[in-house]
Amino acid sequence: MAYQKDFIWGCATSSYQIEGGYNADGKGLNIWDVFCKEENRVFEGHTGDVACDHYHKYKEDVKLMADLGLKAYRFSINWARVLPNGYGKVNEAGIKFYSDLIDCLLEYNITPFITLYHWELPYELHKRGGWMNPDIVEWFGDYAALISDRFSDRATNFFTLNEPQCFIGLGYNTGEHAPGLKAPIRDQLIMHQNVLKAHGRAVQKLREYAHNPLQIGIAPTGSMCYPASTSKEDIDAARTALFDIPASINEWTWNVSAWSDPIMLGSFPDQFLKQFEQYLPHYTEADMKLISEPTDIYGQNIYNGKEIRMGKDHTPETVERRPGFPMTSNNWPITPESLYWGPYFLYERYKKPIYITENGIAAPDFISKDGSIHDGGRINFLDQYLSRLEKVSDKADVRGYFQWSLLDNFEWNFGYRDRFGIVYVDFETQERTLKDSALWYKEYISYHS
Ligand code: GCO
């Protein structure tokens, strides 16, 4: 059991969570710039106005990546930084920022993996209906064309969308994320359709404007499912549960198959079509063809999962967690098995090379008397999860792993409360300090490269 040759070791971030420079050099506003300034939206009123000031400190941060021996870096483009209104006029200063970032990465032999959309909807597009407006399919396509035209001479790996489960589920269902709406299910399913079509349009445009052959995928999320035992029935039960659609309308976005099946397989799961028949918009054959525009890789953000066994009634059931189950500081369960069974089941279904586009842990990090950050919990987490990923590499075509995250950063509606970084950020001084986990990850990468 071993990782593939040339396995890609990286870290992931996203623009709004680290860049700051929210109104620098002609950048337009996005929905998070506005949402954070609304009453009681974000923990202690935190905003991403400055964040980790990566907009000004990117050279220092790329040097940190190089010192850690990273082979790749997954980051997102802040759509309104390059297209302030979301479409039309290009902000050349914004293009220059990302062009300089890519050049800096390449100088250190770090391969860029670009996410087009990590929740940074331009506010001007939001005002035009955002994901409710079918025009967003072309807006997103034109944005993808610009990125491909300007950067695909140097960057050839793209993920179109990060976690539609989140940005629709939290942004438009529960309202915990920007733009903070609680839309009716019918509208959410119209947005679901526009998101899927926008993905397909972006794939077409990325390729149309490419100066090199590209690797394109998506980066969804979701709770994985792992079997309570290695019996065939428990494994079958975990597989069924992973691709199931939640029964509750309020939970519907937290699924894998209603997002990834149309993109990867060109059809929706029957269970989804039946369960939501009365609410679904009409899909034409042309829609399904656009949505399933061929992709090359499959990303998945994996943090944890549910333990599943086959119940007496021959349906999957979730095993209750025992008292004292290991949890992270933001109350997520620690379930290393999800980084074996998640890639296993996803590769079995979609048969495309897999990248773990995010995996990491929020921990109560602080600077000890000796000036270091001894984040043993994070080291243990990474060691446990990666031992499973190494093991599944014999069964699934796993190509790379992006640890979430390089830096402590803005954790959405929890602001700067949760620290996910392997590098500690003092948000007052913007000083970076390598945590013990950064040194551990450096060793791990070197040993496994
Ligand atoms: C997500 C996002 C990241 C988060 C990270 C920790 O998965 O929610 O992709 O932006 O910050 O996952 O929650």
Boltz pocket constraint, residues with backbone or C-beta under 6 A from the ligand:
constraints:
  - pocket:
      binder: B
      contacts: [[A, 14], [A, 17], [A, 162], [A, 163], [A, 166], [A, 221], [A, 301], [A, 358], [A, 404], [A, 410], [A, 411], [A, 412], [A, 420]]
      max_distance: 6.0
